[in-house]
């Protein structure tokens, strides 16, 4: 082998297929350990059910299924895969399609299971079913009718024509009858009876032929009954109507299962059917596919991902398709670690250094966009020689700057998409595929760019937009892009920095093995964590200021958050520990220097969501916080009670207000003689808007301090003070203003 040359194995590109024994795959399969383990478990545990395996073309769906089957067969040799093509489930003649489907299932089962040692009776039943599927019922029925007709003709001939042998038998019977009649007429005891001799002679002469003929007719009838019974059996045995075949196939499945065998039908290339055709087949044979003693694995592209998710009919909770599949598997584009391992496996030997081999792998994976199918084509493009035994080889002598750029861009893509942005849940396979396609497409645009070409950050809040913005930042920090203008945009209440970039040239600095700066979603988590801490701090400071105590700074809060979370619990009975404690370690880790852990987008988003719930809890608890502060205010002697627990609150002329607020529920702050009352609800501005006159007429004794999380709520209602808590940065000021307004109202008494 030459220096800087990579020799490939002779079978490096053979398609993955099951071995004849079925307990191993021929070809090279790597990765997907978790998915293979799950499918193996399904095959080992279950005896029935339909499974669908989905992914874009060329991603390795069939290889994945074969690997799982081979692994399951290593534990249980009685798992029998029956391999089929989806075209065998369809016929151009729609009326005949269901019948053709069941016939093909039977044929494939017979061809496969026949190689195994079945009980003789089970084998006989399978043989009988196979012959039935192979036969033509119309021809058999016609033949049976011909047989009936022939037998009928024979009866007619027997009844109305005399064959030679019949003449002989008849002559013998008549001679015997005549002789018997003459002999009987000579009996002595008949001589004295008038006419007795003639009667006896007649009975014997005619009776014997009658008995003979009766026996002949009876035997003939028995033969016809036997013929009809055998004809009925033959018609049943060859009745290949759809219902009969499906019933018999299910019965054979049961018999085979009783022998401890597990039948697994693998229906590949579902893409060869239209969606509607596939749905019809699946719905028509739903019971067979889901309840029979066999498993069915259907393999199709992403366009079949919505099978089984149709909208239910009106009045129904779920559609008829909802229970079609017991399991769904989504086969995604492989990670670079899997593709890299595959490349290592197909190499028979190489004379290149480890760094050169790694650079080559990344460069070629960049061109293939981490896709197995495309990777094989890119490898073929690079083959430039062959050994004496025909094995292909790739020389790295022509390594150029283009490959250097490819491997750098590929590394930038993978440390972002694989370490950060891919969702861990298989349910998000479509989004994962979308993210991978998007980042590779954008990276290829950059690869073909010229200095001076420009790009703008997307302005959306979706993961796709965040990914591209982070990709631009990464490339800018490593010398490929320069920042132009920056502007602030607001998405879902969050301020985002959106920039435009100019392509400067190839990546100047080496891309690290792991991202050592925060992604946008990690920054957002840090901001949400600190925002929650700020909300807690502002609630505590509102009370501290009213009661004349020292206020907290944000640095004090972040320095010892557990201390002040405990104070929140003591003062206002709010559980902040369940919000902060699970994420405290992650927050501190993200705030520390150096490389950050491989936190994925979906888990960090989930943390941020929980933190947001904590902020929302504080905002909606503002009425309770205001009431607690009022109770502790030394300058006010007040009581607090729920409006629905005291019928005297907001009574008399103010009862319309009471009726309205009773529906939302709220506390009321009041003095003992009820001469001053303040209701403190959360929300309900629309309800109060219809009570303007009542609020105005009772404003001297009854007020409403309405807490809301909307900035648009108006203060135009007399007797109503609005406390806006939508912005954390003004939460303390709003609470203090609300308390001051209530204190002022009570101070006006009397």
DARAFEN-V239927 format. One record per helix or strand of 2 or more residues. SS is the DSSP state (a for helix, b for strand). FROM is the first residue (numbers start at 1). TO is the last residue. If there is no record, write none. Layout:
BEGIN
[[SS/FROM/TO] [SS/FROM/TO]]
END
This chain:
BEGIN
[[b/5/8] [b/17/18] [b/25/26] [a/33/45] [b/49/54] [a/61/75] [b/79/85] [a/86/89] [a/94/113] [a/120/134] [a/137/160] [a/164/185] [a/188/190] [a/196/237] [a/242/258] [b/262/268] [a/270/272] [a/275/284] [a/286/291] [b/295/300] [a/302/304] [b/327/330] [a/336/346] [b/347/350] [a/354/368] [a/372/382] [b/385/386] [b/392/395] [a/401/421] [a/426/447] [b/454/456] [a/463/477] [b/481/491] [b/494/503] [a/520/547] [a/554/559] [a/561/572] [a/577/591] [a/601/620] [a/622/632] [b/639/642] [a/643/645] [a/652/664] [b/667/670] [b/677/680] [a/685/689] [a/692/697] [b/702/708] [b/720/724] [a/728/747]]
END
